Amino acid sequence: MRFTTNNVNVEELQEAIHVLNGESAQLELITRDDLDEMVELFSNADVYRSAHLRKPPTKEVLDDFIHDDLMLLMWRIFPCENEERGAQAGFIAWVNYAGPPFLMMLPTSEEFDLDIFRDAAQLVLQTYFTQTPGDELRFYMDHPIPEEIHHLLTEAGFDLWQEVAGVDPEEEATYIMERDTFQAYYVDVDDDDDY
């Protein structure tokens, strides 16, 4: 989904997404001050390929993606407990330039805490479905898929969908969260439900 003045208020979106707070994670939006760090991060082939880029992007391209066109929304992920923020655990991004919008997670800590990354993903899902008219958000995962990641995604409401044009299901899995599923999992939840 491409942002235009017809489908999203960019100023409201930027203000709403600058810092996102969850139960166990806090997300901080990447700014222009972080561009040099992002160029270094995206010089890694695993990172730029995960972002569906064919080569490392230049500083100018990243600046356009992140700030001018809002086609790459990226946050730092911090563990947070009792309003105390810990050391950065990774990055999470919502990518808008390569087909349907998708999430991308990049752990930067040797300790991968599933609860923190689940909370981060839920914060971005909430933002995506409340701030845009988008119908779905995807998550791509190379095979083999770690069982704990598969469970994290399916418990969060993503459906594994193996029949996606342009994706070889032998090499990559596609998980999709549709607006109706988001509504059922995160909005229309009774307080008595065990979610």
C-alpha positions in Angstrom: 0.0 0.0 0.0 1.5 3.3 -1.1 0.8 6.3 1.1 -0.8 9.3 -0.6 -2.7 12.3 0.8 -5.9 10.5 -0.2 -5.3 7.4 2.0 -3.4 8.6 5.1 -2.6 11.8 7.0 1.2 11.7 6.9 1.7 14.2 9.8 -0.7 12.3 12.1 0.9 9.0 11.1 4.4 10.2 11.9 3.3 11.6 15.2 1.4 8.5 16.2 4.2 6.1 15.3 7.3 7.9 16.7 7.3 5.9 19.9 5.1 2.8 20.4 4.7 1.3 23.9 3.6 -2.3 24.5 3.6 -4.7 27.5 7.2 -5.8 27.1 8.5 -3.7 24.2 9.0 -0.1 23.3 9.5 0.9 19.6 11.4 4.0 18.6 11.0 5.2 15.0 14.2 5.6 12.9 14.9 9.2 12.0 17.2 11.1 9.6 19.8 11.1 12.4 20.0 7.3 12.0 20.6 7.2 8.3 24.4 6.4 8.5 23.6 3.5 10.8 20.9 2.3 8.4 23.2 2.4 5.4 25.7 0.2 7.4 22.9 -2.1 8.5 21.5 -2.4 4.9 25.0 -3.1 3.5 24.6 -6.7 4.9 23.2 -9.0 2.2 20.9 -10.8 4.6 19.3 -7.5 5.6 18.8 -5.9 2.1 17.6 -9.2 0.7 15.1 -9.6 3.6 13.9 -6.2 2.7 13.4 -7.4 -0.9 16.2 -5.2 -2.3 18.6 -6.5 -5.0 21.6 -4.5 -3.8 22.6 -2.4 -0.8 20.7 0.9 -0.9 22.5 4.2 -0.9 22.0 6.8 1.8 19.8 8.8 -0.6 17.6 5.8 -1.5 17.2 5.0 2.2 16.3 8.6 3.0 13.7 8.5 0.3 12.2 5.2 1.5 12.2 6.1 5.2 11.4 9.8 5.2 10.2 11.2 1.9 8.0 8.4 0.6 7.3 6.5 3.9 7.8 3.2 2.1 10.1 1.8 4.8 8.9 2.5 8.4 11.5 1.1 10.8 11.7 1.1 14.6 14.3 0.1 17.1 13.0 -2.6 19.5 13.8 -2.2 23.2 12.7 -4.6 26.0 10.7 -2.6 28.5 9.6 -3.6 32.0 8.0 -1.3 34.6 8.7 1.6 32.3 12.5 0.7 32.4 13.9 0.4 28.9 16.6 -2.2 28.3 19.3 -2.5 25.7 18.2 -2.6 22.0 17.0 -6.1 21.0 16.7 -5.4 17.2 14.7 -3.7 14.5 11.2 -4.2 13.1 10.2 -2.7 9.8 7.0 -2.3 7.8 7.9 -2.4 4.1 5.7 -0.7 1.5 7.8 -0.7 -1.7 8.0 -4.4 -2.7 4.5 -5.6 -3.5 2.0 -6.0 -0.7 3.1 -4.5 2.6 5.1 -6.8 4.9 6.8 -6.9 8.3 10.5 -7.6 8.7 12.3 -8.3 12.0 16.1 -8.0 12.5 17.3 -9.2 15.9 20.6 -7.4 17.0 21.0 -9.2 20.3 22.3 -12.7 20.8 19.3 -13.3 23.1 16.1 -13.5 21.0 13.2 -13.0 23.4 10.1 -14.1 21.7 7.8 -12.1 24.0 9.5 -8.9 23.1 9.4 -9.6 19.3 5.7 -10.7 19.6 4.9 -7.5 21.4 6.8 -5.5 18.8 4.9 -7.2 16.0 1.6 -6.5 17.7 2.4 -2.9 18.0 3.2 -2.6 14.3 0.0 -4.5 13.4 -2.1 -2.2 15.6 -0.5 0.8 13.9 -0.9 -0.5 10.4 -4.5 -1.5 10.7 -5.6 1.6 12.7 -3.6 4.2 10.7 -4.1 2.9 7.1 -6.9 1.4 5.0 -4.7 -1.6 4.1 -6.4 -5.0 3.9 -3.5 -7.2 4.8 0.0 -7.3 6.1 2.5 -10.1 5.3 5.5 -11.7 6.9 8.0 -13.7 4.8 10.2 -16.4 6.3 13.0 -18.5 4.8 12.8 -22.2 5.2 13.4 -24.0 7.4 11.0 -22.1 9.7 11.9 -22.3 13.4 9.0 -23.8 15.2 9.0 -21.1 17.8 8.7 -18.4 15.1 5.9 -20.3 13.4 4.0 -20.5 16.7 4.7 -16.8 17.4 3.2 -15.8 14.1 0.1 -18.1 14.2 -0.7 -17.2 17.8 -0.6 -13.6 16.9 -3.2 -14.2 14.2 -1.1 -14.7 11.0 -2.2 -17.4 8.6 0.4 -19.5 6.8 -0.4 -19.1 3.1 1.7 -21.1 0.7 0.1 -20.2 -2.6 1.5 -16.7 -3.2 2.5 -15.5 -6.7 6.2 -15.0 -7.0 7.1 -16.9 -3.8 8.6 -20.4 -4.0 7.0 -22.3 -1.1 10.0 -24.7 -1.0 12.3 -21.7 -0.1 10.1 -19.2 1.6 6.9 -19.2 3.6 4.3 -16.4 3.6 2.2 -15.5 6.6 -0.7 -13.1 6.1 -2.7 -11.0 8.6 -5.9 -9.8 7.1 -7.9 -6.9 8.5 -10.8 -9.1 9.5 -8.4 -11.4 11.5 -6.8 -8.4 13.1 -10.3 -7.1 14.1 -11.2 -10.5 15.6 -7.9 -10.9 17.5 -7.2 -7.4 18.7 -10.4 -5.3 18.5 -13.5 -7.4 19.0 -12.1 -9.3 22.0 -14.3 -9.7 25.1 -12.5 -9.1 28.4 -13.6 -12.7 29.3 -11.6 -14.2 26.4 -8.4 -15.9 27.2 -6.1 -14.0 24.7 
